[in-house]
Amino acid sequence: MKPFKLIFPTLLIALLASNAFPNTFTLVSLSGDTADLEGEDQTYDSFSTPRINENGHVAFGARFEDGAVEVDSRFDAALIYDTGILSILATTGQTTVGGETINIQDLRSVAITWGLDIMFVGSTNTDANYIITARLSGQPAAPLLKSHASSTIQPIVDFIDTLDPLRRFDLFGNLSNLNANAFSFIARLDSGNNPDATGIWVSELATNESDPPPPLRLAAIGGLPPKGGTLTIDTPIALSLNSGLEGTLLAAIDDGDEIENNNEQAVWKLATDSAATRIAKTGDSAPGSTDAFVSFGRPAIDGNSDVTFWASLMNDEEEEGLYRFSGSTLSMLTTTADPINIFGIDRSYSSFLDPVVNDAGDLAVLATDVDGVSQAILVRSAAGVWSIAVNTGMQAPGALAGVTFQSLSIPRINGAGQVAFQASLAGSGDAISDTTDSGVWALDSNGVLAQVAREGDTFEVRPGLPGTIDSVEIGGFNTAGQLALNYAFTNGANAIAIVGVEDVPPPTISQQPANTSSFDGETLVLTVDADGQGPFQYRWSKDGTDIVGATGSTLEIENASSSDDGAYRVTILTTAGSVQSQVASISIQALPSVPAFVEQPLGEIAFRGLEAVLDARAVSDTPVTYQWFFEGVAIAGKTGEVLSIQPADTDDEGDYHVVATSNGGATDSLTANILITDRRLFNISARSRIGSNANVLIAGFVINGPEAKQVLIRGIGPGLPQNLLPDYLRLPRLEIYDSGQNLIHSNDRWGDNADPDAILTAGAIVGAGNGLPPHADDTALLVDLDPGIYTAIVRSQDASTGIGLVEAFDVDAEFSRMINISARAFVGTGADVVIPGFVVEGDIPIRVLIRAVGPTLADQGVAGHLEFPAIEIFNSAQEVIASNDGWQNLWDPAEITSASALVGAFPLNEGSEDAALIMELQPGLYTVKASGENGTTGVALVEIYALP
């Protein structure tokens, strides 16, 4: 499946169309975009998880459509986005790194520092691995690449920077993403051909880009104690660093036996020179408990050098806890044995995952409730105050009422203490997509939970280029409230974007409840419309007192009486605030003796041949009768509340009113106007090269309605403009077939018809050939056709070839109409493309489905089909107003499939390169150009359908 193919500059879309709050959306890169490479024609296919730094720069890997990389986690290029500019810093192929020419086979593990440096691991075609940094250096076309480690150099293996000549780096793990001018990495070493110790190193970057990188710093390595420690490390597990490059290390300890996977663990705090202070090890008693630590999670360190980590304890309850090392003291933050007071309520949890912290000391952690199923993301401020960001079962912001969070991801926390996470949903009553979809949510700067992106949301990724989200992944969250996201769309496209989490505004009222006056016994409805991030809660009141049970957007009062008189208003509440409506007054009167209208007839726009309806209702203290009038004249038999005219025709256009009569008198309603419109495809045509055998011009059309229709059909060759199309078909033959493929009409010369003057008259009526008579050798038929499917074939009488045109005109103005044309022909290049044309008639727009089918024709036994059809739609000024080269590229494919089924068109094959689009067109003349991408040729079917 091909991704988006249109190319636009990067832009900022100020409002995500389907969201009710103004998150900023900055498109970084889109699959199908052309990669900025010298001498190469490449387009992006997919992307890695993006990384974002505190300055809003984004780094990520990309795969090309025609790239050589085959492993999903590896990429063809490393890119950086900086204030509107996307630059490729490295690609596969021959590259100069630090003065050495290497041949990069693939890239992986793209990360970024606080500046414009990005890091990645590059593998060569000789299985060598390099950790490479790339800096823009003001010249995106010539980035500066440096090697910081490789499998060809001797590693530092101790804390006095000793290089081991017998060992090399064997395998690099993922690179860290630090808010510092440095990065860290884990690597396995080998001794000859045998991998042995694993270590973690820290690599600082040179401040001056012309300087060589500083030496690597060893943080920990298997076989040695940490710097200044006494316990020998077996395997380093995790290292976390703060912005000052102080760290915290989790490692397995060598216990001296030969049994693998049973080693003890320990947590250390590391100074900037790797000097280690042991915090805790398995077997130590936990603070506030006599129970010993059994295992530890990945530790985290904040800007104050405080270390926080998860640990489990050795007791019958399998207790877990969160612990903090500050200064020289280890203390307990919370355990599963002790409830946490949150919002004044003691809450207990059965497990925690690894916490995340920011430099300020704020903490976020995913916890499981005591029921073992429910989840919550807990936040602990640097001041020690606990709160709940979200929990499962909670109403999901941005979704309809009743749609709740079902499962939560490990949270991200930024420098401002805001939390972002991914989640799946459950519930009912949601109109966005299904009820088990997923998305991304985040806390704004006021602590209000906001929807960021959600599966099923549709918005303009670029102007005129909509996308429906299939899934979305968080890549990073910085202090400015910017999320780096990787989007996957339902049409197979991918995008990298920056979404800025803006503060969720309180709700606003777009429609106020209106003052209402009515009569005893009537049903009254007050309505309010709210804008903002839902769901909304409503609280109606009368004369300042809340109405019990009145909690919807409408307030309905049945069988109203004077006791319902009063002042009504509604308060609308969301998590972001509340708003109160204006006061709406209700006044209820006794039933009148002379009829009074409580429902006036409204104007109606009806389609010709269908039903036009007006209705009205009046009340009185005695029974009411009705009489409808058209242009002031009573309509016989129209004596009910509802006036129905079927089938409606142009003669029915005009002014209507109804008179209501009771014992007390008569009352005229307001005047209502009925407008009858006709919406149809008036003229349909197709032009292409007509060859031999199967390469004839085959046009299909559908007549829909209750009766036969007179149609003018012409097959034109010699009558084409010879100065523009000198290679015209000399002797065309026109044949008409019914749905059973029976030949029902044919013609070799239009003058041979029984009544050629009728052909000329019909042509003049519909404007065929600009009112000029056809050439003597052209063909034409004027026939009455019953509703059904028909095929018109234009072929050569003498096996010659040339450009031909087939046309079908709707001659009469009866209720039946042409609703579809299709043309099957050989698509060539230049003048030999297929060009259908059609006229939209009426006084309102019409929606049309336009398809160019090539690959799917193979299922119908059509040989030599066009592999890559493309369509362009032109208006009467010959301006391109739409185009498509893959039916799954632009719209949600389900919309094309649904529209095809609605008009009875066969479905397009999943993943095929057939082209299709849906448009709303004003009345006028339109042309469809069907061609093959990159000059390809073959047989294609071009179809135009009027949608209901």
Stockholm file with secondary structure:
# STOCKHOLM 1.0

chainA/1-948         MKPFKLIFPTLLIALLASNAFPNTFTLVSLSGDTADLEGEDQTYDSFSTPRINENGHVAFGARFEDGAVEVDSRFDAALIYDTGILSILATTGQTTVGGETINIQDLRSVAITWGLDIMFVGSTNTDANYIITARLSGQPAAPLLKSHASSTIQPIVDFIDTLDPLRRFDLFGNLSNLNANAFSFIARLDSGNNPDATGIWVSELATNESDPPPPLRLAAIGGLPPKGGTLTIDTPIALSLNSGLEGTLLAAIDDGDEIENNNEQAVWKLATDSAATRIAKTGDSAPGSTDAFVSFGRPAIDGNSDVTFWASLMNDEEEEGLYRFSGSTLSMLTTTADPINIFGIDRSYSSFLDPVVNDAGDLAVLATDVDGVSQAILVRSAAGVWSIAVNTGMQAPGALAGVTFQSLSIPRINGAGQVAFQASLAGSGDAISDTTDSGVWALDSNGVLAQVAREGDTFEVRPGLPGTIDSVEIGGFNTAGQLALNYAFTNGANAIAIVGVEDVPPPTISQQPANTSSFDGETLVLTVDADGQGPFQYRWSKDGTDIVGATGSTLEIENASSSDDGAYRVTILTTAGSVQSQVASISIQALPSVPAFVEQPLGEIAFRGLEAVLDARAVSDTPVTYQWFFEGVAIAGKTGEVLSIQPADTDDEGDYHVVATSNGGATDSLTANILITDRRLFNISARSRIGSNANVLIAGFVINGPEAKQVLIRGIGPGLPQNLLPDYLRLPRLEIYDSGQNLIHSNDRWGDNADPDAILTAGAIVGAGNGLPPHADDTALLVDLDPGIYTAIVRSQDASTGIGLVEAFDVDAEFSRMINISARAFVGTGADVVIPGFVVEGDIPIRVLIRAVGPTLADQGVAGHLEFPAIEIFNSAQEVIASNDGWQNLWDPAEITSASALVGAFPLNEGSEDAALIMELQPGLYTVKASGENGTTGVALVEIYALP
#=GR chainA/1-948 SS CCCCCCCCCCCEESSCTTCSSCCEEEEEEETTCBCCCTTCCCBEEEECCCEECTTSCEEEEEEETTCSCCSTTCBSEEEEEETTEEEEEEESEEEEETTEEEEEEEEEEEEECSSSEEEEEEEETTSCEEEEEEECTTCTTSCEEEEEEETTSCCBCSTTCCBCTTEEEEEEEEECCCSSSEEEEEEEEEETTEEEEEEEEEEECCSSTTSCCCCCEEEEETTSCCTTCCSCEEEEEEEEECTTSCEEEEEEECCSSSCTTCCEEEEEEECTTCCEEEEEETTSBCTTCSSBEEEECCCEECTTCCEEEEEEESSTTCCEEEEEEETTEEEEEEETTSCEEETTEEECEEEECCCEECTTCCEEEEEEETTSSCEEEEEECTTSCEEEEEETTSBCTTSCTTEEEEEECCCEECTTSCEEEEEEEEESCCSSSCTTCEEEEEECTTSCEEEEEETTCEEEEETTEEEEEEEEEEEEECTTSEEEEEEEETTSCEEEEEEECCCCCCCEEEECCCCEEEETTCCEEEECEEESSSCCEEEEEETTEECTTCCSSEEEECSCCGGGCEEEEEEEEETTEEEECCCEEEEEECCCSSCEEEECCCCEEEETTSCEEEECEEECSSCCEEEEEETTEECTTCCSSEEEESSCCGGGCEEEEEEEEETTEEEECCCEEEEEECCEEEEEEEEEEECSTTCSEEEEEEEESSSCEEEEEEEESTTSCTTTCCSBCSSEEEEEECTTCCEEEEESCGGGSSCHHHHHHHHHHHTGGGGCCCCTTCEEEEEEECSEEEEEEEEESSSCCEEEEEEEEECSCSSCEEEEEEEEEEECSGGGSBEEEEEEESSSCEEEEEEEESGGGGGGTCTTBCSSEEEEEECTTCCEEEEESCTTTSSCHHHHHHHHHHTTCCCCCTTCCCEEEEEEECSEEEEEEEEEGGGCCEEEEEEEEECC
#=GC SS_cons         CCCCCCCCCCCEESSCTTCSSCCEEEEEEETTCBCCCTTCCCBEEEECCCEECTTSCEEEEEEETTCSCCSTTCBSEEEEEETTEEEEEEESEEEEETTEEEEEEEEEEEEECSSSEEEEEEEETTSCEEEEEEECTTCTTSCEEEEEEETTSCCBCSTTCCBCTTEEEEEEEEECCCSSSEEEEEEEEEETTEEEEEEEEEEECCSSTTSCCCCCEEEEETTSCCTTCCSCEEEEEEEEECTTSCEEEEEEECCSSSCTTCCEEEEEEECTTCCEEEEEETTSBCTTCSSBEEEECCCEECTTCCEEEEEEESSTTCCEEEEEEETTEEEEEEETTSCEEETTEEECEEEECCCEECTTCCEEEEEEETTSSCEEEEEECTTSCEEEEEETTSBCTTSCTTEEEEEECCCEECTTSCEEEEEEEEESCCSSSCTTCEEEEEECTTSCEEEEEETTCEEEEETTEEEEEEEEEEEEECTTSEEEEEEEETTSCEEEEEEECCCCCCCEEEECCCCEEEETTCCEEEECEEESSSCCEEEEEETTEECTTCCSSEEEECSCCGGGCEEEEEEEEETTEEEECCCEEEEEECCCSSCEEEECCCCEEEETTSCEEEECEEECSSCCEEEEEETTEECTTCCSSEEEESSCCGGGCEEEEEEEEETTEEEECCCEEEEEECCEEEEEEEEEEECSTTCSEEEEEEEESSSCEEEEEEEESTTSCTTTCCSBCSSEEEEEECTTCCEEEEESCGGGSSCHHHHHHHHHHHTGGGGCCCCTTCEEEEEEECSEEEEEEEEESSSCCEEEEEEEEECSCSSCEEEEEEEEEEECSGGGSBEEEEEEESSSCEEEEEEEESGGGGGGTCTTBCSSEEEEEECTTCCEEEEESCTTTSSCHHHHHHHHHHTTCCCCCTTCCCEEEEEEECSEEEEEEEEEGGGCCEEEEEEEEECC
//
